[in-house]
Amino acid sequence: MSETSNSWIVVNTHPHKEATAIVNLANQGFGTYCPLVRKHVRHARKTRTVLRALFPGYVFVDTFDENNWRPVLSTVGVRTLVRSGEHPSRLDPRFIEALRAREADGVIVAPATPYEAGQKIRIADGPFDGTVATIIALDEKDRLIVLMDILNRPVRVRVDARNVSAV
């Protein structure tokens, strides 16, 4: 992987072939970057943590020579390029630098959430506006699983973290 670049392009890969495209692009001398995130996957009642692409199906390719992008099209694992007309769209290198700045141990780290399990929150939007609930779990997709009393019964509800405030 190249640390500095004057031009990045975006490659669309075949489904689940980001790693194949990266290996084949590296064999041709292209620098690549595929930011990864940790995801929790459930299968057969078991949960495990796996690494997945932050942008599934896409890889960033470092092209020092502005005109040397055509070999990328015939690379195994590559479907096409993200283009603007006939030429590939170029990414600002600061975008890649910002992504790399959020990495820890090669994985993009999500910003810390202001909420934690057991905390009391007030729902600020929707049908439960004004209701106080207790957070019982945090979801990967910026949602909270909360426990609230509805008709004198505890009920689990998923709410968007943007629609709550701390009590």
N, C-alpha and C positions, 0 to 999 in steps of 0.2 A: 504494500500500500504506500502510496506517495503521500508525503506530509504537506507539500505545497503544490499548488496547481494554478494554472491560469484559466482552465476550462474544464467543467464537469458536464457530462451529458447523462441522461436517464435512459436506462435500458429496461424494456419490458421483457421478462423471462417467461418461459413456459411454466405452467403450474408446478409449484414445489421444486423448481430447478434452479433456484438462486445459487446454491453451492456449485452446481455443475457449470453454470455460466461464469462464476467467479474463477474457478480453476482454469477453464479454457481461455478466459480473457487474460489471466495472469500468464499463461503459457505464451501468449502473443505479445507480452510486454506492457499490457495496460494495467494501470493501477485501478483498484476497485474499492468500493466501500458499500457495505450492506449493514446498516445499523440493526442490532438485535435487541430484543426485550425478553424478559422472563414472563412466561405465561403459565397459569395453572390449568392443567388438562385433566378432565375426569374421564375415566374409561373403566367399565366393569367395577364400579363402586370404589375405585382407587383414584386418588388425586396425586399427580406428580407435576413437578416443575420442569418445563422444557424451554429451550431457546428458540424463538421465532423471529422472522424478519419484521421490523417495525412497519415497513411498507411491503406487504406480501406481493410477490411478483415483480418487484423492481429492484434494480441495482444501480448504483452511481458509478460511472466510469470516468476516470481521469484521462483526458486527452490533451497532451502537451501540444501536439500539432493540430491546429484547428481543422485541417483538411484530411486528417488521417482517421476518420471515423468509419469509413465504409467496411473495413474488415470486421468490425463489430457485428455487422448484420449477418454474416455467415458463420458466426461462432455458435458451437453446439450449446444449447440451453437458452439462447437468445431468441425471442420471438420477433421483436421489432424495437425501434427507438421511439421515444417521445419526440415528436417533430413539430416544427413550426414551418409549414410549407414543405419545401424539399430538404431543408436542413434541420439537423437535430436542435432541439431547444437547449440552450445553455443555462446552467445553474450558476448562481453567484457563489464563489468559493466560501463566502462567509456563512452560507447556509450549512455547508458541510462542517465548517469549523464549529458552528453553534451546536450541531448534533454531537460532534466528538467531545465537546466541552461537557456534555451531560452524561458521558460514559463513566462507568466505574467497572473495572475488570473486564472491559470489552463489551459491556452491556449498558444500554440506555437506562438510566434510572429515572423513574417517575418522580415528579416533585412530591415532597412530603405533604400529606393530607393534614388539614387542621383538625380532623376528627379522629377519635379512637373508640374502640369497643367499650361499652359501659357509659359513655358520655350521654348526657341529656341534651336534646336538640329541640328546636321549635320549627315546625314545618311552615314555610312562608309562602306557599303557593298551592293552587289546586284545591281539590275537594276537602283536604285535611288542613287547610290554612288555619294556623294558630294552635294546632294540636301539638302537645308536648309528647315526645317519644324517646326511647332509649335505643342507642345504636347497639346492635348485637354482632354485626359483621360489616366489613368493608368489601365492596365488589371491585373488580379490576376496571370496570367501565365507568368510573366516577359515580357509582351509585352506592347508596347505603342501605343495608338491611336493618330495619328498625322494628322495635316492638312497641305497639301502642294499644291502648284500651279502647275497644269499640264495642258498645253495648255490653259493658262490664266483662268483656272477654279479651285476653291478650291475643293480638293478631300480628303476624309478621307481614311487613310491607316493604317493598323496594321503593326508594325515593331518590331522586337526582340530588347529588350533593350541592348543586348550585341553588337549590330551592329550600335550603334549611339555614338556620342560624343557631349558634350556641346559646344555651339558656344561662 
